[in-house]
Amino acid sequence: MSFLLSGPRKRCIMANLTTLVAEFILMGFSDIRDHQVLHATLFLLIYLIALVGNLLIILLTTLDQHLKSPMYFFLRTLSFLDLCFISVTVPKAIIHSLTQNSSISFLGCVAQVFLVVLFACAELALLTVMSYDRYAAICRPLYYQIVMKKRACKQMLAASWLSGVVSGFLNTSVTFCLPFCRSNFVYQFFCEIPSLLKLSCSENYLAETGAIIITTSLGFLCFISITVSYIHILVTVLRIPSVEGRSRAFSTCIPHLVVVTVFLTTGFIAYLKPVSESPSVWGLLVSVFYTVVPPTLNPIIYSLKNKDMKTAFWKIVRKIVT
């Protein structure tokens, strides 16, 4: 790539190639030891909750024959995505806080960026599919079995994974094509694209800006689709004469919509805000809300608020006990 560059940019890259590009330093939340231990403890607790909750959903939807509908097929995949998503960032952050070694290799940073974008975009696409599944089940029950055939479900799932992979490759490739020569200190607890852009000595963010605009535009379309689906669901649910039926639908749909809104809003804020030279605690908290909160809350919403899931859980417990 060096033969395409000339002048100050080339000298900047060549002077820093062996030191600054070799690894990045993740600054995390604090350099005070007591605070680092506190952060590691909180992250460990959150990670264990997410780990147990998502593994439990995967286990229940795999073993129980009554949980074989398209909703649980998508839910099992969502739990797998959540587990992968939170595992990309949180365990590394815990190790960094406990060992006080916050370095990450260049290739490790590339892999982390790719996986974060992949799992985030795939999850958003899957949440859109799941909202359509609930729309078809509640608003068009007579056509549900026709619309949500097994083949169609697999195709929608494949499309969700494909969107994540394409978004991951697109954003990762344009980010790491930029020259890094300002510093190797990333003011974040993981390799995040906006934080990496601050380290580039290039002022030309056109390619990365275009990639982010494409990704966020697709994300916005997903959010619109999810919102429209839930508006139709809301209107249909309000027509249900049974109070129990309405409360059961609301207890799952509303928390789900809240988590999706938090996920997308904080993600948009993190990636669309102007690149700032000065780090802030606000930026760290925003990243926590879109990378850590959804994978932790999703299993709680879908397991504690779902009667079939609770029945399947106690059935397996009774089998183990007896």
Phi, psi and omega in degrees: 000340186295331182288347177273350185250154179210167174069213185302323183296318181295317180296323179298314181293313184295327181286334186244003187301318186277343184251306187283329183273347182294323180202163175242154178249115179275113187286333177068209187269329184196156174254008175274130188301314181298321178292323179297318178295319178297315179298318180296320180294314179295316179295322178296317179297314179297318182295320179295321177298314179295319181297309182295314182298313182288322177295323179296317179296317178300317181295312183295315182288345177271320187273322185278124182289343180277350181252057183243010179286165178305325181301315181283334173297315177289323180297320177298318178292321178299318179296322177295317178297316179300317180297316179292318183300310182286335180285342179289327188248313191292311180302320178297319179294323178296314180298318179299317182292322183283323183267348184059024174246097189260019180278150174220135183294162179301312180294326176296322178292320177300313181297320181293317178299313182299314183290322178299312180294318180302305185291325179294313181290321178296321179294319179297317178297320180292321176298325176295317178297318181294324177293323176292322177300316179291324176298313181295321183290322186268319185267334181228058186297329182289334181258002187301313182293334179282316183288316186260054174291162183301319180295318179296321178297317179294323179293318178294322177294317178297321179296324178295314179295319181297318179298322178293316181295314180297315179297320179298312179297316183298306184291322180292317183295316182287331178291312186272004167278344178285145176281135178252114181214006178276314182191168174244018179267113179262115183276069182197163180270001173207171180284104181247139186304310180301323178291326179288328180297332178294337185270353184281139176272002177268140176264000183262097180258020188301313182296313180293320177299318178297318179296318180293320179296317178298313182296314181290328177296316176296321177297320178294321177296321176298317180297318178298316180297317179297316181297315179298317179300316183285334173295315177298319178298316181300314180299317180294318182296322180296340179273351180290125182290331183282127177295321179296320179295319179294315182294325179294318179292316181295323185297334178262316187292314184294310177301323178298314180294324178296314180296318178298318180296316178297316180302309183286317182299311180291326176296317177297318180298316182296322187263340184257348179291151179300144179294122181248144181282333184263128179289157180214152176294328179301318179298321177295316182294320178300317180294324177297320184292332180258347179255333187249319186294309181301314179297338179275321184276329183305310179296329178293316180296314187279341180262311183287333182264004185244117183296318180296322178294318179294321177297315179297322180296311182290334175295316179292324178298316179297322178295321179292318182292318183274000000 
